[in-house]
Amino acid sequence: MWNNNIAVMTPIAPEPVTTELSHWLNPGVATAWRNGVEVSDLAQLGQALAEDPQVGECVVARVWNFAMSKEDVVKDLATVPFGVVRPHITKFQTGSQNLKATLRAILTSADFVRF
């Protein structure tokens, strides 16, 4: 259930719930998406993610692997050669990050329907 309190699972046995920001962030250090890209709330985090081209590349590669019944790019390190997904990354980035249109392009690509 959503609440405004901090509650993060700490990855040590027996996985206690961390309830203070100071447990993982030094006092005075701002939260950030990447080094130098500070965010103070979820809306700013979402905007920072949307503006990061590497996030879009990862999303497209993950969707590609999903469509092709491959392992996951992040969890299983099943990387996709950039040349394979480049046209779909371009479509995603130039098409207002429309994932539905990108997925449709992947599912109608020659690589998918050639069998």
LUMLUM-924201 format. One record per residue: residue in one letter; x, y, z of N, C-alpha, C, CB in turn. Coordinates in nm, 2 decimals. Glycine has a CB too. Example, Ala and Ser with C-alpha at 12.3 -4.5 7.8 and 13.67 -1.06 7.14 Angstrom:
BEGIN
code=A&nX=1.32&nY=-0.57&nZ=0.78&caX=1.23&caY=-0.45&caZ=0.78&cX=1.32&cY=-0.33&cZ=0.78&cbX=1.13&cbY=-0.45&cbZ=0.90 $
code=S&nX=1.28&nY=-0.22&nZ=0.71&caX=1.37&caY=-0.11&caZ=0.71&cX=1.29&cY=0.00&cZ=0.79&cbX=1.41&cbY=-0.06&cbZ=0.57 $
! end
This chain:
BEGIN
code=M&nX=0.08&nY=-0.12&nZ=0.00&caX=0.00&caY=0.00&caZ=0.00&cX=0.09&cY=0.12&cZ=0.00&cbX=-0.10&cbY=0.00&cbZ=0.12 $
code=W&nX=0.05&nY=0.22&nZ=-0.08&caX=0.13&caY=0.34&caZ=-0.09&cX=0.12&cY=0.43&cZ=0.03&cbX=0.09&cbY=0.43&cbZ=-0.21 $
code=N&nX=0.24&nY=0.48&nZ=0.08&caX=0.24&caY=0.58&caZ=0.18&cX=0.36&cY=0.67&cZ=0.16&cbX=0.24&cbY=0.51&cbZ=0.33 $
code=N&nX=0.37&nY=0.77&nZ=0.23&caX=0.48&caY=0.87&caZ=0.21&cX=0.61&cY=0.84&cZ=0.29&cbX=0.44&cbY=1.01&cbZ=0.24 $
code=N&nX=0.60&nY=0.73&nZ=0.37&caX=0.72&caY=0.69&caZ=0.45&cX=0.82&cY=0.61&cZ=0.37&cbX=0.67&cbY=0.61&cbZ=0.57 $
code=I&nX=0.95&nY=0.63&nZ=0.40&caX=1.05&caY=0.55&caZ=0.33&cX=1.04&cY=0.41&cZ=0.38&cbX=1.19&cbY=0.61&cbZ=0.35 $
code=A&nX=1.05&nY=0.31&nZ=0.29&caX=1.05&caY=0.17&caZ=0.33&cX=1.12&cY=0.09&cZ=0.22&cbX=0.91&cbY=0.11&cbZ=0.36 $
code=V&nX=1.24&nY=0.06&nZ=0.24&caX=1.32&caY=-0.01&caZ=0.14&cX=1.38&cY=-0.14&cZ=0.20&cbX=1.44&cbY=0.08&cbZ=0.09 $
code=M&nX=1.37&nY=-0.25&nZ=0.13&caX=1.42&caY=-0.38&caZ=0.18&cX=1.57&cY=-0.37&cZ=0.17&cbX=1.37&cbY=-0.50&cbZ=0.09 $
code=T&nX=1.64&nY=-0.40&nZ=0.28&caX=1.78&caY=-0.40&caZ=0.28&cX=1.83&cY=-0.54&cZ=0.25&cbX=1.84&cbY=-0.35&cbZ=0.42 $
code=P&nX=1.93&nY=-0.55&nZ=0.15&caX=1.97&caY=-0.68&caZ=0.10&cX=2.07&cY=-0.75&cZ=0.19&cbX=2.03&cbY=-0.67&cbZ=-0.04 $
code=I&nX=2.03&nY=-0.76&nZ=0.32&caX=2.11&caY=-0.84&caZ=0.41&cX=2.01&cY=-0.93&cZ=0.49&cbX=2.20&cbY=-0.75&cbZ=0.51 $
code=A&nX=2.06&nY=-1.05&nZ=0.53&caX=1.97&caY=-1.13&caZ=0.61&cX=1.95&cY=-1.07&cZ=0.75&cbX=2.03&cbY=-1.28&cbZ=0.63 $
code=P&nX=1.83&nY=-1.07&nZ=0.80&caX=1.70&caY=-1.12&caZ=0.75&cX=1.62&cY=-1.02&cZ=0.67&cbX=1.62&cbY=-1.18&cbZ=0.86 $
code=E&nX=1.68&nY=-0.94&nZ=0.59&caX=1.62&caY=-0.84&caZ=0.50&cX=1.53&cY=-0.75&cZ=0.58&cbX=1.53&cbY=-0.91&cbZ=0.40 $
code=P&nX=1.59&nY=-0.67&nZ=0.67&caX=1.51&caY=-0.57&caZ=0.74&cX=1.46&cY=-0.46&cZ=0.65&cbX=1.59&cbY=-0.51&cbZ=0.86 $
code=V&nX=1.36&nY=-0.39&nZ=0.69&caX=1.30&caY=-0.28&caZ=0.62&cX=1.37&cY=-0.16&cZ=0.67&cbX=1.15&cbY=-0.27&cbZ=0.63 $
code=T&nX=1.44&nY=-0.08&nZ=0.58&caX=1.51&caY=0.04&caZ=0.61&cX=1.40&cY=0.15&cZ=0.60&cbX=1.63&cbY=0.07&cbZ=0.51 $
code=T&nX=1.40&nY=0.23&nZ=0.71&caX=1.30&caY=0.34&caZ=0.71&cX=1.36&cY=0.48&cZ=0.72&cbX=1.21&cbY=0.32&cbZ=0.83 $
code=E&nX=1.49&nY=0.49&nZ=0.71&caX=1.55&caY=0.62&caZ=0.71&cX=1.64&cY=0.64&cZ=0.59&cbX=1.63&cbY=0.64&cbZ=0.84 $
code=L&nX=1.63&nY=0.75&nZ=0.52&caX=1.71&caY=0.78&caZ=0.41&cX=1.86&cY=0.77&cZ=0.44&cbX=1.68&cbY=0.92&cbZ=0.35 $
code=S&nX=1.90&nY=0.81&nZ=0.56&caX=2.04&caY=0.81&caZ=0.60&cX=2.10&cY=0.67&cZ=0.61&cbX=2.06&cbY=0.87&cbZ=0.74 $
code=H&nX=2.02&nY=0.56&nZ=0.60&caX=2.07&caY=0.42&caZ=0.60&cX=2.14&cY=0.39&cZ=0.47&cbX=1.95&cbY=0.33&cbZ=0.62 $
code=W&nX=2.11&nY=0.46&nZ=0.36&caX=2.18&caY=0.43&caZ=0.23&cX=2.23&cY=0.56&cZ=0.16&cbX=2.09&cbY=0.36&cbZ=0.14 $
code=L&nX=2.20&nY=0.68&nZ=0.22&caX=2.25&caY=0.80&caZ=0.15&cX=2.30&cY=0.89&cZ=0.26&cbX=2.13&cbY=0.87&cbZ=0.08 $
code=N&nX=2.43&nY=0.93&nZ=0.24&caX=2.49&caY=1.02&caZ=0.34&cX=2.42&cY=1.15&cZ=0.35&cbX=2.64&cbY=1.04&cbZ=0.30 $
code=P&nX=2.41&nY=1.20&nZ=0.47&caX=2.34&caY=1.33&caZ=0.49&cX=2.40&cY=1.44&cZ=0.40&cbX=2.35&cbY=1.37&cbZ=0.64 $
code=G&nX=2.32&nY=1.52&nZ=0.34&caX=2.36&caY=1.63&caZ=0.26&cX=2.38&cY=1.59&cZ=0.11&cbX=2.49&cbY=1.69&cbZ=0.31 $
code=V&nX=2.37&nY=1.46&nZ=0.08&caX=2.39&caY=1.42&caZ=-0.06&cX=2.25&cY=1.41&cZ=-0.12&cbX=2.46&cbY=1.28&cbZ=-0.07 $
code=A&nX=2.23&nY=1.47&nZ=-0.23&caX=2.10&caY=1.47&caZ=-0.30&cX=2.08&cY=1.34&cZ=-0.37&cbX=2.09&cbY=1.59&cbZ=-0.40 $
code=T&nX=1.95&nY=1.30&nZ=-0.39&caX=1.92&caY=1.18&caZ=-0.47&cX=1.94&cY=1.22&cZ=-0.61&cbX=1.77&cbY=1.13&cbZ=-0.44 $
code=A&nX=1.98&nY=1.12&nZ=-0.69&caX=2.01&caY=1.14&caZ=-0.83&cX=1.98&cY=1.02&cZ=-0.91&cbX=2.16&cbY=1.19&cbZ=-0.85 $
code=W&nX=1.95&nY=1.04&nZ=-1.04&caX=1.94&caY=0.93&caZ=-1.14&cX=2.07&cY=0.88&cZ=-1.18&cbX=1.86&cbY=0.98&cbZ=-1.26 $
code=R&nX=2.16&nY=0.97&nZ=-1.22&caX=2.30&caY=0.94&caZ=-1.25&cX=2.38&cY=1.05&cZ=-1.19&cbX=2.32&cbY=0.93&cbZ=-1.40 $
code=N&nX=2.51&nY=1.03&nZ=-1.19&caX=2.60&caY=1.14&caZ=-1.13&cX=2.58&cY=1.27&cZ=-1.20&cbX=2.75&cbY=1.09&cbZ=-1.14 $
code=G&nX=2.54&nY=1.37&nZ=-1.13&caX=2.51&caY=1.50&caZ=-1.19&cX=2.37&cY=1.53&cZ=-1.23&cbX=2.60&cbY=1.52&cbZ=-1.30 $
code=V&nX=2.28&nY=1.42&nZ=-1.23&caX=2.14&caY=1.44&caZ=-1.27&cX=2.06&cY=1.42&cZ=-1.14&cbX=2.10&cbY=1.34&cbZ=-1.38 $
code=E&nX=2.04&nY=1.53&nZ=-1.07&caX=1.97&caY=1.52&caZ=-0.94&cX=1.82&cY=1.52&cZ=-0.96&cbX=2.01&cbY=1.64&cbZ=-0.85 $
code=V&nX=1.75&nY=1.44&nZ=-0.88&caX=1.61&caY=1.43&caZ=-0.88&cX=1.56&cY=1.44&cZ=-0.74&cbX=1.56&cbY=1.30&cbZ=-0.96 $
code=S&nX=1.45&nY=1.50&nZ=-0.72&caX=1.39&caY=1.51&caZ=-0.58&cX=1.26&cY=1.44&cZ=-0.56&cbX=1.37&cbY=1.66&cbZ=-0.55 $
code=D&nX=1.20&nY=1.39&nZ=-0.67&caX=1.08&caY=1.32&caZ=-0.66&cX=1.06&cY=1.22&cZ=-0.78&cbX=0.95&cbY=1.41&cbZ=-0.65 $
code=L&nX=0.96&nY=1.14&nZ=-0.77&caX=0.93&caY=1.04&caZ=-0.88&cX=0.91&cY=1.11&cZ=-1.02&cbX=0.82&cbY=0.95&cbZ=-0.85 $
code=A&nX=0.84&nY=1.22&nZ=-1.02&caX=0.82&caY=1.29&caZ=-1.15&cX=0.95&cY=1.33&cZ=-1.21&cbX=0.72&cbY=1.41&cbZ=-1.13 $
code=Q&nX=1.04&nY=1.38&nZ=-1.13&caX=1.17&caY=1.42&caZ=-1.19&cX=1.25&cY=1.30&cZ=-1.23&cbX=1.25&cbY=1.51&cbZ=-1.08 $
code=L&nX=1.24&nY=1.19&nZ=-1.16&caX=1.31&caY=1.07&caZ=-1.19&cX=1.25&cY=1.02&cZ=-1.33&cbX=1.29&cbY=0.96&cbZ=-1.09 $
code=G&nX=1.12&nY=1.02&nZ=-1.35&caX=1.06&caY=0.98&caZ=-1.47&cX=1.11&cY=1.07&cZ=-1.59&cbX=0.91&cbY=0.98&cbZ=-1.46 $
code=Q&nX=1.12&nY=1.19&nZ=-1.57&caX=1.17&caY=1.29&caZ=-1.67&cX=1.31&cY=1.26&cZ=-1.70&cbX=1.15&cbY=1.43&cbZ=-1.63 $
code=A&nX=1.39&nY=1.24&nZ=-1.60&caX=1.54&caY=1.21&caZ=-1.62&cX=1.55&cY=1.07&cZ=-1.70&cbX=1.61&cbY=1.20&cbZ=-1.49 $
code=L&nX=1.47&nY=0.97&nZ=-1.67&caX=1.48&caY=0.85&caZ=-1.74&cX=1.43&cY=0.86&cZ=-1.88&cbX=1.38&cbY=0.74&cbZ=-1.67 $
code=A&nX=1.33&nY=0.94&nZ=-1.91&caX=1.28&caY=0.97&caZ=-2.04&cX=1.38&cY=1.04&cZ=-2.13&cbX=1.15&cbY=1.04&cbZ=-2.04 $
code=E&nX=1.46&nY=1.12&nZ=-2.07&caX=1.56&caY=1.20&caZ=-2.14&cX=1.69&cY=1.13&cZ=-2.17&cbX=1.59&cbY=1.33&cbZ=-2.07 $
code=D&nX=1.71&nY=1.01&nZ=-2.10&caX=1.84&caY=0.94&caZ=-2.11&cX=1.83&cY=0.84&cZ=-2.23&cbX=1.87&cbY=0.86&cbZ=-1.98 $
code=P&nX=1.91&nY=0.86&nZ=-2.33&caX=1.90&caY=0.77&caZ=-2.45&cX=1.93&cY=0.63&cZ=-2.42&cbX=1.98&cbY=0.82&cbZ=-2.56 $
code=Q&nX=2.02&nY=0.60&nZ=-2.32&caX=2.06&caY=0.47&caZ=-2.29&cX=1.94&cY=0.39&cZ=-2.23&cbX=2.17&cbY=0.47&cbZ=-2.19 $
code=V&nX=1.85&nY=0.46&nZ=-2.16&caX=1.73&caY=0.39&caZ=-2.11&cX=1.64&cY=0.34&cZ=-2.23&cbX=1.65&cbY=0.48&cbZ=-2.02 $
code=G&nX=1.62&nY=0.42&nZ=-2.33&caX=1.55&caY=0.38&caZ=-2.44&cX=1.61&cY=0.27&cZ=-2.52&cbX=1.53&cbY=0.50&cbZ=-2.54 $
code=E&nX=1.74&nY=0.27&nZ=-2.53&caX=1.81&caY=0.16&caZ=-2.60&cX=1.79&cY=0.03&cZ=-2.52&cbX=1.96&cbY=0.19&cbZ=-2.61 $
code=C&nX=1.80&nY=0.04&nZ=-2.39&caX=1.78&caY=-0.08&caZ=-2.30&cX=1.63&cY=-0.13&cZ=-2.32&cbX=1.81&cbY=-0.05&cbZ=-2.16 $
code=V&nX=1.54&nY=-0.04&nZ=-2.32&caX=1.40&caY=-0.08&caZ=-2.33&cX=1.37&cY=-0.15&cZ=-2.46&cbX=1.30&cbY=0.04&cbZ=-2.32 $
code=V&nX=1.42&nY=-0.10&nZ=-2.57&caX=1.41&caY=-0.16&caZ=-2.70&cX=1.47&cY=-0.30&cZ=-2.71&cbX=1.46&cbY=-0.07&cbZ=-2.81 $
code=A&nX=1.59&nY=-0.31&nZ=-2.65&caX=1.67&caY=-0.44&caZ=-2.65&cX=1.59&cY=-0.54&cZ=-2.57&cbX=1.81&cbY=-0.42&cbZ=-2.60 $
code=R&nX=1.53&nY=-0.50&nZ=-2.46&caX=1.46&caY=-0.59&caZ=-2.38&cX=1.33&cY=-0.64&cZ=-2.45&cbX=1.42&cbY=-0.53&cbZ=-2.24 $
code=V&nX=1.26&nY=-0.54&nZ=-2.52&caX=1.14&caY=-0.58&caZ=-2.59&cX=1.18&cY=-0.67&cZ=-2.71&cbX=1.07&cbY=-0.45&cbZ=-2.64 $
code=W&nX=1.29&nY=-0.64&nZ=-2.77&caX=1.34&caY=-0.73&caZ=-2.88&cX=1.36&cY=-0.87&cZ=-2.83&cbX=1.47&cbY=-0.67&cbZ=-2.95 $
code=N&nX=1.43&nY=-0.89&nZ=-2.72&caX=1.46&caY=-1.02&caZ=-2.67&cX=1.33&cY=-1.09&cZ=-2.63&cbX=1.55&cbY=-1.01&cbZ=-2.55 $
code=F&nX=1.24&nY=-1.01&nZ=-2.57&caX=1.11&caY=-1.07&caZ=-2.53&cX=1.03&cY=-1.12&cZ=-2.65&cbX=1.02&cbY=-0.96&cbZ=-2.46 $
code=A&nX=1.03&nY=-1.04&nZ=-2.76&caX=0.96&caY=-1.08&caZ=-2.88&cX=1.02&cY=-1.20&cZ=-2.95&cbX=0.95&cbY=-0.97&cbZ=-2.98 $
code=M&nX=1.15&nY=-1.22&nZ=-2.94&caX=1.23&caY=-1.33&caZ=-3.00&cX=1.25&cY=-1.44&cZ=-2.90&cbX=1.36&cbY=-1.28&cbZ=-3.05 $
code=S&nX=1.18&nY=-1.44&nZ=-2.79&caX=1.19&caY=-1.55&caZ=-2.69&cX=1.33&cY=-1.57&cZ=-2.64&cbX=1.13&cbY=-1.68&cbZ=-2.75 $
code=K&nX=1.40&nY=-1.47&nZ=-2.62&caX=1.54&caY=-1.47&caZ=-2.57&cX=1.54&cY=-1.44&cZ=-2.42&cbX=1.63&cbY=-1.38&cbZ=-2.65 $
code=E&nX=1.65&nY=-1.46&nZ=-2.36&caX=1.67&caY=-1.43&caZ=-2.22&cX=1.67&cY=-1.27&cZ=-2.21&cbX=1.79&cbY=-1.49&cbZ=-2.16 $
code=D&nX=1.65&nY=-1.23&nZ=-2.08&caX=1.65&caY=-1.08&caZ=-2.05&cX=1.78&cY=-1.02&cZ=-2.06&cbX=1.59&cbY=-1.06&cbZ=-1.92 $
code=V&nX=1.78&nY=-0.89&nZ=-2.12&caX=1.91&caY=-0.82&caZ=-2.14&cX=1.97&cY=-0.78&cZ=-2.00&cbX=1.88&cbY=-0.69&cbZ=-2.22 $
code=V&nX=1.89&nY=-0.74&nZ=-1.90&caX=1.94&caY=-0.70&caZ=-1.78&cX=1.96&cY=-0.81&cZ=-1.68&cbX=1.84&cbY=-0.60&cbZ=-1.71 $
code=K&nX=1.86&nY=-0.89&nZ=-1.66&caX=1.87&caY=-1.00&caZ=-1.56&cX=1.96&cY=-1.11&cZ=-1.60&cbX=1.73&cbY=-1.06&cbZ=-1.53 $
code=D&nX=1.96&nY=-1.15&nZ=-1.73&caX=2.04&caY=-1.26&caZ=-1.78&cX=2.16&cY=-1.22&cZ=-1.86&cbX=1.95&cbY=-1.35&cbZ=-1.86 $
code=L&nX=2.18&nY=-1.09&nZ=-1.88&caX=2.29&caY=-1.04&caZ=-1.96&cX=2.29&cY=-1.09&cZ=-2.10&cbX=2.43&cbY=-1.07&cbZ=-1.89 $
code=A&nX=2.17&nY=-1.11&nZ=-2.15&caX=2.16&caY=-1.16&caZ=-2.29&cX=2.16&cY=-1.04&cZ=-2.39&cbX=2.03&cbY=-1.25&cbZ=-2.31 $
code=T&nX=2.28&nY=-0.99&nZ=-2.41&caX=2.29&caY=-0.87&caZ=-2.49&cX=2.25&cY=-0.90&cZ=-2.64&cbX=2.43&cbY=-0.82&cbZ=-2.48 $
code=V&nX=2.21&nY=-0.79&nZ=-2.70&caX=2.17&caY=-0.79&caZ=-2.84&cX=2.27&cY=-0.70&cZ=-2.92&cbX=2.02&cbY=-0.75&cbZ=-2.87 $
code=P&nX=2.33&nY=-0.75&nZ=-3.03&caX=2.41&caY=-0.66&caZ=-3.11&cX=2.34&cY=-0.53&cZ=-3.14&cbX=2.47&cbY=-0.73&cbZ=-3.23 $
code=F&nX=2.41&nY=-0.42&nZ=-3.12&caX=2.34&caY=-0.29&caZ=-3.15&cX=2.29&cY=-0.28&cZ=-3.29&cbX=2.44&cbY=-0.18&cbZ=-3.12 $
code=G&nX=2.36&nY=-0.33&nZ=-3.39&caX=2.32&caY=-0.33&caZ=-3.53&cX=2.19&cY=-0.39&cZ=-3.55&cbX=2.42&cbY=-0.39&cbZ=-3.61 $
code=V&nX=2.15&nY=-0.49&nZ=-3.47&caX=2.03&caY=-0.57&caZ=-3.49&cX=1.91&cY=-0.48&cZ=-3.45&cbX=2.03&cbY=-0.70&cbZ=-3.40 $
code=V&nX=1.92&nY=-0.41&nZ=-3.34&caX=1.81&caY=-0.33&caZ=-3.28&cX=1.82&cY=-0.18&cZ=-3.32&cbX=1.80&cbY=-0.34&cbZ=-3.13 $
code=R&nX=1.92&nY=-0.14&nZ=-3.39&caX=1.94&caY=0.00&caZ=-3.42&cX=1.82&cY=0.06&cZ=-3.49&cbX=2.06&cbY=0.02&cbZ=-3.51 $
code=P&nX=1.76&nY=0.00&nZ=-3.59&caX=1.64&caY=0.06&caZ=-3.66&cX=1.52&cY=0.08&cZ=-3.56&cbX=1.59&cbY=-0.02&cbZ=-3.77 $
code=H&nX=1.51&nY=-0.01&nZ=-3.47&caX=1.40&caY=-0.01&caZ=-3.37&cX=1.42&cY=0.10&cZ=-3.26&cbX=1.37&cbY=-0.14&cbZ=-3.31 $
code=I&nX=1.55&nY=0.11&nZ=-3.23&caX=1.59&caY=0.22&caZ=-3.13&cX=1.56&cY=0.36&cZ=-3.20&cbX=1.74&cbY=0.21&cbZ=-3.09 $
code=T&nX=1.60&nY=0.37&nZ=-3.32&caX=1.57&caY=0.50&caZ=-3.40&cX=1.42&cY=0.52&cZ=-3.40&cbX=1.63&cbY=0.49&cbZ=-3.54 $
code=K&nX=1.34&nY=0.42&nZ=-3.43&caX=1.20&caY=0.44&caZ=-3.44&cX=1.14&cY=0.48&cZ=-3.30&cbX=1.13&cbY=0.31&cbZ=-3.48 $
code=F&nX=1.19&nY=0.42&nZ=-3.20&caX=1.15&caY=0.45&caZ=-3.06&cX=1.18&cY=0.60&cZ=-3.03&cbX=1.21&cbY=0.36&cbZ=-2.96 $
code=Q&nX=1.31&nY=0.64&nZ=-3.06&caX=1.35&caY=0.77&caZ=-3.02&cX=1.29&cY=0.88&cZ=-3.10&cbX=1.50&cbY=0.78&cbZ=-3.03 $
code=T&nX=1.26&nY=0.85&nZ=-3.23&caX=1.20&caY=0.95&caZ=-3.32&cX=1.05&cY=0.95&cZ=-3.32&cbX=1.25&cbY=0.94&cbZ=-3.46 $
code=G&nX=0.99&nY=0.85&nZ=-3.26&caX=0.85&caY=0.83&caZ=-3.26&cX=0.79&cY=0.86&cZ=-3.12&cbX=0.81&cbY=0.69&cbZ=-3.30 $
code=S&nX=0.84&nY=0.96&nZ=-3.06&caX=0.79&caY=1.01&caZ=-2.92&cX=0.79&cY=0.90&cZ=-2.82&cbX=0.65&cbY=1.06&cbZ=-2.94 $
code=Q&nX=0.89&nY=0.81&nZ=-2.83&caX=0.91&caY=0.69&caZ=-2.74&cX=0.78&cY=0.61&cZ=-2.73&cbX=0.95&cbY=0.75&cbZ=-2.60 $
code=N&nX=0.72&nY=0.59&nZ=-2.84&caX=0.60&caY=0.51&caZ=-2.85&cX=0.64&cY=0.36&cZ=-2.85&cbX=0.51&cbY=0.54&cbZ=-2.97 $
code=L&nX=0.63&nY=0.30&nZ=-2.73&caX=0.67&caY=0.16&caZ=-2.72&cX=0.58&cY=0.06&cZ=-2.79&cbX=0.68&cbY=0.12&cbZ=-2.57 $
code=K&nX=0.45&nY=0.09&nZ=-2.80&caX=0.35&caY=0.01&caZ=-2.87&cX=0.39&cY=0.01&cZ=-3.02&cbX=0.21&cbY=0.06&cbZ=-2.85 $
code=A&nX=0.42&nY=0.12&nZ=-3.08&caX=0.46&caY=0.12&caZ=-3.22&cX=0.59&cY=0.05&cZ=-3.24&cbX=0.47&cbY=0.27&cbZ=-3.27 $
code=T&nX=0.68&nY=0.06&nZ=-3.15&caX=0.81&caY=0.00&caZ=-3.16&cX=0.79&cY=-0.15&cZ=-3.15&cbX=0.91&cbY=0.04&cbZ=-3.05 $
code=L&nX=0.71&nY=-0.20&nZ=-3.06&caX=0.68&caY=-0.34&caZ=-3.05&cX=0.61&cY=-0.39&cZ=-3.18&cbX=0.59&cbY=-0.37&cbZ=-2.93 $
code=R&nX=0.52&nY=-0.32&nZ=-3.23&caX=0.46&caY=-0.36&caZ=-3.36&cX=0.56&cY=-0.37&cZ=-3.47&cbX=0.35&cbY=-0.26&cbZ=-3.40 $
code=A&nX=0.66&nY=-0.28&nZ=-3.48&caX=0.76&caY=-0.28&caZ=-3.58&cX=0.85&cY=-0.41&cZ=-3.56&cbX=0.85&cbY=-0.15&cbZ=-3.57 $
code=I&nX=0.88&nY=-0.44&nZ=-3.43&caX=0.96&caY=-0.56&caZ=-3.41&cX=0.88&cY=-0.68&cZ=-3.45&cbX=1.00&cbY=-0.57&cbZ=-3.26 $
code=L&nX=0.75&nY=-0.69&nZ=-3.42&caX=0.68&caY=-0.81&caZ=-3.45&cX=0.64&cY=-0.83&cZ=-3.59&cbX=0.55&cbY=-0.81&cbZ=-3.37 $
code=T&nX=0.66&nY=-0.72&nZ=-3.67&caX=0.63&caY=-0.73&caZ=-3.81&cX=0.76&cY=-0.72&cZ=-3.89&cbX=0.54&cbY=-0.61&cbZ=-3.86 $
code=S&nX=0.88&nY=-0.72&nZ=-3.82&caX=1.01&caY=-0.71&caZ=-3.89&cX=1.04&cY=-0.85&cZ=-3.96&cbX=1.12&cbY=-0.68&cbZ=-3.79 $
code=A&nX=1.13&nY=-0.84&nZ=-4.06&caX=1.17&caY=-0.96&caZ=-4.13&cX=1.23&cY=-1.06&cZ=-4.03&cbX=1.27&cbY=-0.93&cbZ=-4.24 $
code=D&nX=1.30&nY=-1.02&nZ=-3.93&caX=1.36&caY=-1.11&caZ=-3.83&cX=1.26&cY=-1.19&cZ=-3.76&cbX=1.45&cbY=-1.03&cbZ=-3.74 $
code=F&nX=1.14&nY=-1.13&nZ=-3.74&caX=1.04&caY=-1.20&caZ=-3.66&cX=0.95&cY=-1.29&cZ=-3.75&cbX=0.95&cbY=-1.10&cbZ=-3.59 $
code=V&nX=0.92&nY=-1.25&nZ=-3.87&caX=0.82&caY=-1.32&caZ=-3.96&cX=0.89&cY=-1.41&cZ=-4.06&cbX=0.73&cbY=-1.22&cbZ=-4.03 $
code=R&nX=1.02&nY=-1.41&nZ=-4.06&caX=1.09&caY=-1.48&caZ=-4.17&cX=1.09&cY=-1.63&cZ=-4.15&cbX=1.23&cbY=-1.44&cbZ=-4.17 $
code=F&nX=1.05&nY=-1.68&nZ=-4.04&caX=1.05&caY=-1.83&caZ=-4.02&cX=0.95&cY=-1.89&cZ=-4.12&cbX=1.01&cbY=-1.86&cbZ=-3.87 $
! end
